[in-house]
Amino acid sequence: MRNKIILLTVLLAASLLSNAQLFLGAKVGLNVANVSASFPKTSFSTKMGINGGATLKYNFMSTFGLQMDMLYSQMGANSKKVEALPDDAGGTITTTTETVYDFSYLQIPIYANWEIPIKSEKLVPYRVRENVISIHLFGGGFFGYGLGNNAATSVKKYLVDVDGNASTTVIPKVSGANSKFNSIDFGIAAGAGVSFNISKVGKLTVDLRYIMGMGNFNSNKAFNDGGGKYPVMTNSAPQIQLGYIHRITKPKRWSK
């Protein structure tokens, strides 16, 4: 019985591999990056960045396959902390601290890809055999390695004294890389997209996906919250991508 199971598994794997279709391509896009962290009196907002690189798609069947990307990806966020405290002379000092977190990663998402072809006769008034458009859904995970990090902090102090007189003090911006930044990142990725056949071997793709980091880049105590604590900090970003994939293997029976 055991030998039969092994034989069936080998035959199934051989069948899938014999019908596999390999695509190679490139993509470029935008990140709407943000950081998740619990800092007192601090709000985080999105920061725009770019992503781009190579993609490899391996279809086991006409509608199912695996895909891997290798991307340069800009992550990070903007943060703002506002704190009002009394001074020693009866006035009030409002301190506004703004920090721009600028990170860059090598990201490698790996995910399963399920395609839903749309019949051509539903799109054009002619009966064309090939599907010219398909919708694809995908999900999986990603690994990231930090290529660079920078935090630029600017501080502005607004003083209103006991007589109501106001003055503003601007502290020069301080920026630089943090050697304690944890470069290892990982998480989950999922999304959807549309692909258009622009030739017999090439497809234009438009993808929208969300990546949620689960790795704490502050695990080595790189960024202090101002109160002596080092909160968990993770990356996240919706990504939009425009790409092109090119079939580099001979067409199989199911792709006709």
C-alpha positions, 0 to 999 in steps of 0.5 A, a space after each residue: 500500500 505504501 509503495 502504491 501511494 509513493 508511486 501515485 505521488 511520483 506520477 502526479 508530480 511528474 504529470 504536473 511538472 510535464 504540463 508546467 508553464 514558466 513565465 519570467 518578467 518585471 514589475 514596478 509600482 508604488 508603496 503606501 507604507 506605514 509603521 505600526 507602533 504604540 508610542 505615547 501621544 504619537 500618530 503615524 501616517 503613510 509614506 510613499 515609496 517605490 517598488 520594482 524588480 523581477 518576477 518568476 511565475 510557474 503554472 502547474 495548470 492553466 489556472 493555478 501556479 506559484 509566483 516569486 518576486 524579487 523586489 527593491 521596496 521602500 518602506 517607512 512612515 511619518 510620525 508626529 508627537 505633540 506634547 504640552 507641558 508647563 514651564 517653570 515660570 507659569 507658561 506652557 511649552 508645546 513641543 512638536 516632534 516629527 520623524 520621517 522613517 525611511 527604510 529600504 528592503 529587498 523583499 521576496 514574496 512567494 505566493 500561490 496564484 489562481 487565475 480566472 480566465 474571462 471568455 473573449 466573446 464576452 468582451 469583444 463582438 467577435 469569437 476569438 479562441 484565446 482568452 485575452 483577459 483574466 483575473 487572478 487572486 494570490 496569497 502567501 508570505 514574504 521575506 525582507 532584508 533591510 538594505 538601509 534605514 534612516 530616521 530624520 527628526 525635527 523638533 519645534 517648541 512653542 512657548 506661551 509665557 504667563 503674560 501671553 507672549 509667544 515664541 518659537 524655537 526650532 531645533 536643527 534636524 537630526 538624521 542618520 542610520 541606526 545600527 541597532 535596526 533589525 534588518 530581518 522582516 517577514 509577513 503575509 501578502 495577499 491581493 488580486 490583479 488583472 492580466 491582459 494578453 498582448 501577444 502569444 507569449 506576453 502578458 501585461 499585469 496590474 496588481 493590487 496587494 497588501 503586505 503585513 509585516 510580522 517582524 519587529 524591526 525594533 527588537 534590538 532597541 533601536 527606537 525609544 518612545 521617549 519614555 524609556 521603552 522600546 515598543 514593537 514596530 512593524 511594517 505594512 503597505 498596500 502596493 500597486 504594481 504594473 508588470 510584464 511576464 513573458 512565457 519562456 517555455 513551449 506552450 502546453 496542451 492546456 494553454 491552447 
